[in-house]
Amino acid sequence: MAGELVYFWIGVPDAQRAQTFYGDLFGWTFSAGTAPDGFQIENTDPPGGLHGGDDSSTPQVCFGVDDLDAAMAKVRELGGESEEPHSTSNGAYVMCRDDQGTSFCLWAPAKES
């Protein structure tokens, strides 16, 4: 899984308008997401989402890793930056920037007990 694209999201000023645009363009369908004004894209692979209230015009990508702490350390070793990780019900993710300032996300699944 290391390095595979596992999720993407698109931040837009108006989520309803984006649903209409991308729905008409790609045939995407949407369901309510977990973030305020956020929606899951139902029929994409890898899975994706969009959320409103964001001035960003750049889609974000999230890459899978097996060990989030080790990946964060490697990002820093290579001259990048990582924020603090956030836990979810199925794993954890962290926002990072490469050594040129490009942002991306790393995600690791929850460890099975």
N, C-alpha and C positions, 0 to 999 in steps of 0.2 A: 504494500500500500504506500510506502514512502514516496512522496513526490507526486502521487496521483491527484488530479483535480477532484475534490470530493464535494464541493459546494461553491456556489457563486451567489452574489446578491447585487441588486441594482438600487442605489439610493437616488430618489427623485424628489422634486418639490411636491408633486401632486400624484399620489398613488393611484387614485381612480383614473386619472388621465393616462397614466402609464399602463394600467391594466387594459384599457381600451386599445392603446397603441400596439403593445406587444401581443395582446390577444389577437388583434386583426392581422398583425404582421406574421406571427409564427403559429397561431392557433393555440397559444398557451391558455390554460385555464387556471384559476386561482382559488385558494381557500384561505381562511383567516390564519394568520401567523401568530407567533407568541409575543412579538414586539408591538408596541403601539403603532397603529397605521401600517402594520406589516402584513405581508401576504406570502404564502408558499405558492410556488409555481408547481402545479400538479403534474405536468406531463413533459418534464425535461430530464435528461440524463447527461451529466450528473444533476442532482436536485438543485433547485435555486429558489430565490425569494426576491421580493422587492419591498421597499419601505418608503413611505412618504416623509415629508418634512426635512429633506436633505438637499443642500445646495450642490452636492457632489455631482459630477457628470461622468465619473469613471466607475465602471463596474468593478467589484472587488472579487477576488478569487481566494479560495481556501484549499490548501494542500494537506493531504493526510500524512501523518507521521505515526510511528509506533510508540515513540517515547517523547512526549512534549518537552520535558525538562532538558533532555539531551539535545533536541532540535533547537530550543531557545539558546542553549549554551553555544551551539555551533553557529547560529546566526550572529551572536555577539563576537565570537572568535573570528568570524569572517568580516567584521567591521560593520555589521548591521545592528539594528536595535529591536528589542522586543518589549512589549508592555507586560503587565501582570496577566496571568492566565485567568480565564473565567470558566467555571464549571457549569455543565448542563446535565440533564438527566441521562444522556447517552455518551458523555465524554467531556472534553475540555478544549477550549480554543484560546488562541492568543493572537493579537494583532502585532505585526512586525513591519519593519522597513529594511530593504536591502542596503548595501553600502553606497547606493546612489539616491536613496530616499524614496524608492518605489514601495508602496504599501502592499501587503498581502497578509493572509491569515494562515496559521497552522492549526490543525485539529487532530486530536488523538482520541480514539474511542475509549470508553470506560474500561478499566481492567476488570476482567471476570474474576469473581472470588470463588 
